[in-house]
Amino acid sequence: MKAEFAGLTDTGLVRAVNQDAYHIDPQGRFFIVADGMGGHAAGQEASRIAKEAIQKYLSEKWDSAEPSHILLENAFLLANQAILDDQQIHPDNADMGTTAVAVIFRPQEDEVTGKTTEKSWYGNLGDSRIYRLRGDRLEQVSEDDTWVAQAVKAGALSEEDARVHPWRHVLSQCLGRADLGAIEVESVDVRPGDRLLLCSDGLTEELTDEAISNYLQSGASSQEAVTTLVKAAKEEGGRDNITVVTIALDDNSDTASDF
């Protein structure tokens, strides 16, 4: 399968510092978005540490026999420990943490047939998100680690109320915690023609899923799509840092990269 991809991060119109970070593997094997939190520049440091730790582990272990879901989980665990270690060295940053979402596209051998196929997995902690656009249907693939998301899932809160709830930014999970719980690592079905979106909540806080879907369906290239999405989020207020990565999957694109 081929993929065309692009990423963009922006400080937004209110924040003085960009605490988001992202990484796109040049070969299109994996993609990472992190949204840091903490006083002063601590959030910026947390997202950087997480991005670099996940990137380094995936690169070094990519050709190992480690199953993909374990590979991704271990990358997140290593990132969490890297942040904890930095907190010990810099006590002023003891409250820093970061969300993280990542998608990997990795060949995997079927245990029964022995045939090697491409399989996609995602990992998630926090409230940055992964979406899949298939045709005209946009679906949130990841599940937010927030009190509000849990309330919606339990039927105690509507989607509409969740968008404006004062606790919508309260995380139940993030990297940088000694009591880290289970990491959401799941396979994700992708097909030629699908488009994946990884983003920080600076995008979803400003744009509805319907608006995001319309921009992604515009037929624009990945670079045009990320530029348009960031611009639209800023036009709606740009109250937080905004980071967007898009991956367009297409077997027939002359400009796409194989993975």
N, C-alpha and C positions, 0 to 999 in steps of 0.2 A: 504494500500500500504506500501511496505517496502522501506527503503532507506539506502544506504551505502554512507558515506560522510567523507570528510577530508579537512583540510585547512593548508596553509603554507604561511608565510611571510618572506621576505628576504630584507636586506638593499640594495642589488645590489652591483655593483662594483665601483660606483662613489660617491654616497651620503654618508655623514658621519653619518647621523641619519636616522632611519626608522620612517617616519611620517605616515605610514599605520597602520591600526588596523583591526582586524576581530574578530568575535565571532560566535561560533557554539553552539547552544543549545544542551546539552547532549541528550535530547530526540528527537532531529531532528525536532523540531517544527518551528524554525526560524534560519536564517543565515544572517550575517551582514558583509559588507566590507566598510571601510572608508579610504579615502586618504586625509590627512591633508595638509594644506599650511599655510605659514606665516614665518616670520623671526625667527632665532634661533630655539628654541624647540617649538614654538607656534603651528606649524602644528601638531606635535606629540601630543600636549595637546588637540587640537581641535578634532582630530580623536578619541582620548581616551574618551573625554567627550561625543561625539556623540554616540559612540559604547555603552558606559555604560548607557546612558540615554535611548536609544532605547531598549536595553536589559532589563533594569529595568521595563520600562513601559509595554512591551509585556509580561513579566513574571507575573507582578502584575495584569494585566487586561485580561489575557488569557481566563479565564473562565467567564468573564463578558458577558453581553448581547450586548455589543458594536459590531456593524457589523465589519467584518474584514477589509474592506477598510478604515473605520473611525478609527479603532484601529491603523492601520499602519500610517495613516496620522497624527494622534495625537502624535504618538511616534516620528515622524520626527519633528513636531512642538515643542514638549517638548525638543528635542535635540537642536534645533535651539535656544530656549530660554536659555537653560543651557549654551551654548557657549556665548551668549550675556551677560548673568549675569557674567560669568568669565571674559569677556572683561572689564566690569565695575570695577571689583576687581583688575584686572591686566592691566592697560592702555597700558603697553608695548606690550601686545598681541592683541591690538585693530584690527589688520589686519588679525588675524587668522581666518581660515575657513576650511571646509572639505567637500569632496564629501561623499555620502552615498548611498549604495544600500542594499536592504534587501529583502529576500523572506520569506514568512510564509506559513505553511501548517496547516490549521485550520478547524476543523469540523464546518459546517454551516447548519442550518436548512432551508429547502426550505419553503418559505412563503406559497406556494400553496399546496404542498403535505404533508408538515410536516416532510418529510424524512431528516435525517441528512446525509450529504455527506462531503467528504474531498474536500476543495477548496483551491487553491493556489493563492496568491497575491504577487505582488512585489511593492516596492517603490524605487524611484530613484531621486537623485539630483546630478548634476555634470557629470563627464565623466568616472567614474568607470562604469563597465558594467555587465549586466546579459545576458548570452547566453543560448540557448537550442539546444542540439544536439539530433536530431531524425533520426535514421538510419544513413545515410551518409550526412545529411543536417544540417549545423550549422547556426542558425539564431540569430541575435542580438535582444533580447527581449526589452531591455531598449533603450531609445533615449538619446543621449548625449546632455547635456545642454551646448553647445558651439556655438560660432559664426560660426565655420566651419561646424558643423552638420546642422545648420539652412540654410547655403548657399547651401549645398549638397541637402537638402530636397527641396529647392526652385529651384533647377536646375542650380544654378549659379556657381557651383563648382563640379568637378568630384570626385569620390571616390579616384582615384589615386592621384589627386592634393591635396586632403584633408589630406592624410597621411603625406605630407611633407610641408604643409602650415605653415608659421611662426606664424600664429594665432591659430593653432590647440589646444593649451592649454588654450586659453582664455575662461573662464567659464561665462555663462550667469546666472547661478544659483549655489548656494552652501549653506550649512548650516553655520550659523554665520553671517547672514545679517539681519538687521532690516527691509529691504524692500523685504523680501522673497516673491517670487511669488508662483504660484500654484505648488504643489508637484505632480510629476507623480506617481500615484497609480493606478494600473490596475490588473485585474485578468490575470493569465497565465495558459494556458492549458498544463497539464502534463499527461503523460501516462506511464505505465510500459515499461521499456526499454529506456526511455528518460534519458538524462544526462544534468543537469544544471551546469553552471559555473558562479561564481561571481568573478570579478577580478578588480584590480586597473589598471590604464593606464600604469603602469610599465611593464605589460605583453603585452598589445595591441600595445604599442609603438615599441616593439621589434619583435613581431610575427604577421604575417598576419592571417586573419581568416582561410585561407586554412591550414596554419601550425597548428593552434590551433585545428582545426577539426581533422586533421590527428593524433595528439597526443591523443585526446579524444576517437578516434575510435580504438585505439590500443588494446583495450580489457583489459587494465591494471586496477587494483583496484583504488579506489579513492585516496588512499595514494600514490600509484605509479604515478598516473596521476599528482597530484599537484607537486610532487618532480621533475618529468620530465619536466613539463611546466616551473617551476622556473629555472631549470638548463638550458633549451633551451633559455630562455630570457636573462640569464646572458651570455651565449655563443654568443648571438647576440649583446652584448654591456653592458647590465645591467645598463643603464644610470639613472634609477630611482628605487625607492623601488618597489618591486614586491609582490603582495598578490593574492593568488588564493584559492578559495573554490570550490570543486566539490561535486555534489550530484547525485548519480546514483540511479534511481528509478527502482525497480525490485520486483515483487510480489513473486518471487521464490528463492531469495537469502537467503541462510542459515545464512549468516553473517550480513544480513541487520538488521536495527532497524525499528520497527513499529512506525508510527506517525499518 
